[in-house]
Amino acid sequence: MTRPSIAVLDYGIGNLRSAEKAIQHVGGDAFLTADAQAAQSADAVVLPGVGAFGACMDALRGCGLESVVHDAVASGRPFLGICVGMQMLFTTSDEDPVARGLGIIPGRVQWIPPGVKRPQMQWNRLQIVATADPLLQGPEFTTDAAWVYFVHSLHGVPDDPGTIAATCDYGGTLNAAFRRGNVFATQFHPEKSSRVGLALLGNFVREAGRGGR
């Protein structure tokens, strides 16, 4: 059986290999790449990220990968943003108000409200909003089971609340995952989230195998 090819965009920031290895573990033919042609030929594309919003956007643009992201999304192929890679899909971020995001999910990345420690660096339970989303299917995503790992000080607030796929409780409701068309994005790290994260990545690989072009 052919394993779907999944391009993990390599723009030189963060431990991108952990996402690559996790996707390989669940059956995807994942590979790191900064090559536009290689990304265009893949069945699906992943944008990971750690660090600061502005620095990540500068690095992505410096590698010539901004247009690759937009082309991948426009193609209809499954697209996954992870952590700061998720934040980069938004229009702006309070972390760096001057920096311009990708604008794929219209909205703003906002600081976690005061009253709790920042960053949230812990396991937390997802509250699934988009119960029919193909990436959130399986026994791992029941209310009591869906524990995932977060490291973040900000969260995405989309213009369209219907984009929110999952939330968590950390001093109030924080948005934890998003769906807009063929784009799915998580504030948490699925590659660090044990069986729940691997279940999500496995669902993503299956979605890539079915084709989205």
Beta strands, then each sheet from edge to edge (+ up, - down):
strand 1: 5-9
strand 2: 29-33
strand 3: 44-47
strand 4: 79-82
strand 5: 90-93
strand 6: 105-111
strand 7: 120-125
strand 8: 127-128
strand 9: 147-152
strand 10: 154-158
strand 11: 164-169
strand 12: 173-180
strand 13: 183-186
sheet 1: 2+ 1+ 3+ 4+ 13+ 12- 11+ 8-
sheet 2: 5+ 6+ 10-
sheet 3: 7+ 9-
end
